[in-house]
């Protein structure tokens, strides 16, 4: 069984039943620049096999190459979003 993405299953260890679930995982990240804003789209395969796209919007601070979130970023996507912004030349401002 793959430790990073275990399948849905259950096993018995004495009286204890353990259920393993696949984790949501980002598949693709795109960064779009529109005037003084940035948009980051994260395509994700959810643990039930469905696909989802989450969009985050940022204000650009041109002089500092900083992206300021318009609203809080879901903790599970923070590293993915920060990496995508860095590739585009921006640093994610602290929340």
ZAMIDO-575978 format. One record per atom (N, C-alpha, C): residue in one letter; atom name; x, y, z. Coordinates in steps of 0.001 Angstrom, whole numbers, plus 500000, padded with zeros to 6 digits. Atoms other than C-alpha are relative to their C-alpha. Layout:
R/aa/at/u/v/w
R/a/CA/X/Y/Z
...
//
This chain:
R/aa/at/u/v/w
R/x/N/500843/498821/500000
R/x/CA/500000/500000/500000
R/x/C/500889/501243/500000
R/x/N/499242/498757/500081
R/x/CA/501361/503455/499083
R/x/C/499689/500868/501210
R/x/N/500199/499212/498785
R/x/CA/501858/505450/502293
R/x/C/499476/501396/499709
R/x/N/500424/498642/500310
R/x/CA/501328/508811/500565
R/x/C/498537/500078/499589
R/x/N/501374/499985/500488
R/x/CA/498010/507898/498978
R/x/C/499333/498656/500253
R/x/N/500626/501283/499720
R/x/CA/496480/504937/500786
R/x/C/498577/499968/499447
R/x/N/501360/500145/500510
R/x/CA/493239/503580/499354
R/x/C/499039/499857/501166
R/x/N/501007/500219/498973
R/x/CA/489989/503303/501246
R/x/C/500033/498523/500377
R/x/N/499979/501391/499560
R/x/CA/490328/500144/503301
R/x/C/499894/499968/501515
R/x/N/500050/500168/498549
R/x/CA/489916/498794/506782
R/x/C/500712/498705/500342
R/x/N/499369/501239/499549
R/x/CA/491886/496210/508735
R/x/C/499763/499873/501491
R/x/N/500226/500238/498579
R/x/CA/491503/494663/512147
R/x/C/501323/499718/500694
R/x/N/498868/500247/499108
R/x/CA/494221/494887/514796
R/x/C/499395/499748/501378
R/x/N/500699/500290/498751
R/x/CA/492646/493096/517733
R/x/C/498591/500556/499908
R/x/N/501328/499383/499995
R/x/CA/489563/495155/518559
R/x/C/499989/501340/499269
R/x/N/499890/498683/500631
R/x/CA/490813/498271/516712
R/x/C/499832/499889/498495
R/x/N/500172/499939/501451
R/x/CA/489567/498996/513179
R/x/C/500612/501303/499511
R/x/N/499318/498829/500544
R/x/CA/491720/501378/511134
R/x/C/499523/500210/498571
R/x/N/500423/499704/501367
R/x/CA/490364/503080/508016
R/x/C/500980/500990/499391
R/x/N/499063/499128/500700
R/x/CA/492824/504593/505552
R/x/C/499265/500668/498848
R/x/N/500626/499291/501105
R/x/CA/491717/507263/503070
R/x/C/501073/500672/499172
R/x/N/499095/499256/500868
R/x/CA/493435/508762/500074
R/x/C/499925/501470/500366
R/x/N/499977/498569/499706
R/x/CA/494465/512363/500583
R/x/C/499683/500796/498741
R/x/N/500157/499078/501119
R/x/CA/493423/515291/498404
R/x/C/501401/500339/499509
R/x/N/498667/499649/500491
R/x/CA/496321/516107/496084
R/x/C/499893/500971/498833
R/x/N/499987/499035/501101
R/x/CA/497036/519094/493857
R/x/C/500551/499353/498734
R/x/N/499555/500537/501279
R/x/CA/497370/518158/490180
R/x/C/500701/501053/499160
R/x/N/499476/498946/500857
R/x/CA/498094/521498/488523
R/x/C/499747/501354/500654
R/x/N/500143/498648/499472
R/x/CA/498625/525134/489514
R/x/C/500312/500986/498893
R/x/N/499809/498967/501019
R/x/CA/498249/528127/487186
R/x/C/499950/501368/500657
R/x/N/499995/498623/499507
R/x/CA/499056/531793/487867
R/x/C/499624/500913/498839
R/x/N/500433/499040/501008
R/x/CA/497284/534559/485940
R/x/C/500173/501408/500556
R/x/N/499838/498600/499608
R/x/CA/498162/538276/486072
R/x/C/498949/500828/499269
R/x/N/501013/499113/500565
R/x/CA/495359/540791/485528
R/x/C/500200/501370/500643
R/x/N/499700/498646/499522
R/x/CA/496355/544473/485867
R/x/C/500799/499943/501297
R/x/N/499240/499994/498745
R/x/CA/497346/544867/489542
R/x/C/499579/498858/500925
R/x/N/500402/501157/499217
R/x/CA/495992/541501/490664
R/x/C/500623/498725/499434
R/x/N/499572/501342/500401
R/x/CA/497159/537887/490555
R/x/C/498886/499031/500359
R/x/N/500957/501055/499697
R/x/CA/494933/534821/490415
R/x/C/500750/498678/499902
R/x/N/499378/501323/499985
R/x/CA/496178/531351/491363
R/x/C/498882/498965/500030
R/x/N/500981/501081/500053
R/x/CA/494083/528340/490348
R/x/C/500700/498684/500312
R/x/N/499443/501289/499602
R/x/CA/494796/524994/492017
R/x/C/498983/498916/499646
R/x/N/500845/501145/500352
R/x/CA/493292/521906/490353
R/x/C/500389/498845/500913
R/x/N/499748/501017/498987
R/x/CA/492943/519120/492917
R/x/C/499161/498757/499747
R/x/N/500765/501246/499977
R/x/CA/491962/515470/492874
R/x/C/499617/499759/501450
R/x/N/500477/500177/498635
R/x/CA/489809/515036/495965
R/x/C/500107/498530/500399
R/x/N/499829/501375/499523
R/x/CA/489985/511922/498136
R/x/C/498935/499042/499476
R/x/N/501035/500873/500558
R/x/CA/486759/510624/496548
R/x/C/500142/499818/498487
R/x/N/499734/500164/501421
R/x/CA/488254/510820/493027
R/x/C/499474/501120/499120
R/x/N/500510/498878/500788
R/x/CA/486435/513986/491919
R/x/C/501073/501070/499853
R/x/N/499068/498897/500217
R/x/CA/488264/517022/490557
R/x/C/499370/501297/500480
R/x/N/500469/498716/499498
R/x/CA/487996/520512/492046
R/x/C/501022/501058/499625
R/x/N/499092/498884/500258
R/x/CA/489468/523897/491133
R/x/C/499728/501070/501045
R/x/N/500095/498952/499000
R/x/CA/490138/526405/493913
R/x/C/500762/501206/499482
R/x/N/499373/498782/500503
R/x/CA/490913/530011/492963
R/x/C/500275/500953/501152
R/x/N/499616/498998/499007
R/x/CA/492796/532493/495155
R/x/C/500395/501268/499267
R/x/N/499672/498723/500617
R/x/CA/493123/536196/494353
R/x/C/500908/500797/500927
R/x/N/499007/499235/499252
R/x/CA/495935/538542/495394
R/x/C/500127/501400/499424
R/x/N/499598/498673/500449
R/x/CA/496799/542209/495250
R/x/C/501496/499947/499753
R/x/N/498563/499939/500266
R/x/CA/500210/542836/493662
R/x/C/500549/501296/500576
R/x/N/499264/498823/499560
R/x/CA/502631/545217/495349
R/x/C/501220/500049/499098
R/x/N/498984/500012/501057
R/x/CA/504816/546110/492373
R/x/C/501415/500278/500493
R/x/N/498650/499626/499580
R/x/CA/507736/547728/494163
R/x/C/500684/498896/500791
R/x/N/499412/501049/499162
R/x/CA/508229/544755/496467
R/x/C/499844/498608/499398
R/x/N/500286/501309/500591
R/x/CA/507104/541936/494120
R/x/C/499345/499087/501039
R/x/N/500700/500738/498956
R/x/CA/504772/540832/496923
R/x/C/498546/499799/499602
R/x/N/501411/500293/500243
R/x/CA/501368/539177/496576
R/x/C/499280/499953/501339
R/x/N/500759/499925/498755
R/x/CA/498892/540068/499310
R/x/C/498654/499314/499785
R/x/N/501264/500719/500195
R/x/CA/495976/537619/499677
R/x/C/498794/500892/500263
R/x/N/501253/499283/499765
R/x/CA/492473/539078/499355
R/x/C/499217/499344/501135
R/x/N/500649/500736/498923
R/x/CA/491268/536406/501791
R/x/C/500895/498826/500362
R/x/N/499120/501054/499484
R/x/CA/492753/533527/503781
R/x/C/500101/498811/499046
R/x/N/499733/501174/500838
R/x/CA/494325/530626/501887
R/x/C/499804/498750/500853
R/x/N/500194/501275/499320
R/x/CA/493248/527128/502863
R/x/C/501372/499443/500379
R/x/N/498683/500469/499567
R/x/CA/496158/525726/504944
R/x/C/500595/498890/499137
R/x/N/499441/501105/500791
R/x/CA/496480/522594/502763
R/x/C/500531/500465/498650
R/x/N/499532/499485/501280
R/x/CA/497126/524814/499706
R/x/C/501081/501072/500135
R/x/N/499056/498884/499825
R/x/CA/499501/527413/501232
R/x/C/501334/499774/499306
R/x/N/498691/500262/500613
R/x/CA/502740/525762/500105
R/x/C/499910/499940/498486
R/x/N/500179/500099/501447
R/x/CA/501410/525006/496624
R/x/C/499839/501390/499398
R/x/N/500241/498642/500493
R/x/CA/500177/528585/496158
R/x/C/501272/500834/500110
R/x/N/498760/499240/499815
R/x/CA/503393/530094/497578
R/x/C/501044/499603/498956
R/x/N/499031/500465/501005
R/x/CA/505518/527943/495235
R/x/C/499634/500515/498615
R/x/N/500438/499503/501309
R/x/CA/503424/528948/492207
R/x/C/500290/501492/499869
R/x/N/499725/498560/500033
R/x/CA/503730/532645/493092
R/x/C/501498/500265/499872
R/x/N/498544/499818/500063
R/x/CA/507483/532307/493602
R/x/C/500521/499753/498586
R/x/N/499604/500266/501389
R/x/CA/507871/530768/490129
R/x/C/499655/501176/499095
R/x/N/500445/498855/500791
R/x/CA/506044/533817/488775
R/x/C/500762/501273/500389
R/x/N/499190/498860/499583
R/x/CA/508448/536157/490634
R/x/C/499451/500774/501178
R/x/N/500611/499319/498857
R/x/CA/506300/537056/493650
R/x/C/500194/499202/501272
R/x/N/499962/500619/498683
R/x/CA/506569/536349/497354
R/x/C/498616/500143/500622
R/x/N/501287/499952/499323
R/x/CA/503436/535504/499329
R/x/C/500151/500770/501305
R/x/N/499960/499235/498756
R/x/CA/502822/538082/502070
R/x/C/499471/499136/501136
R/x/N/500461/500753/498828
R/x/CA/502361/536674/505572
R/x/C/498537/500311/500261
R/x/N/501423/499802/499693
R/x/CA/498757/536183/506614
R/x/C/499831/500245/501469
//
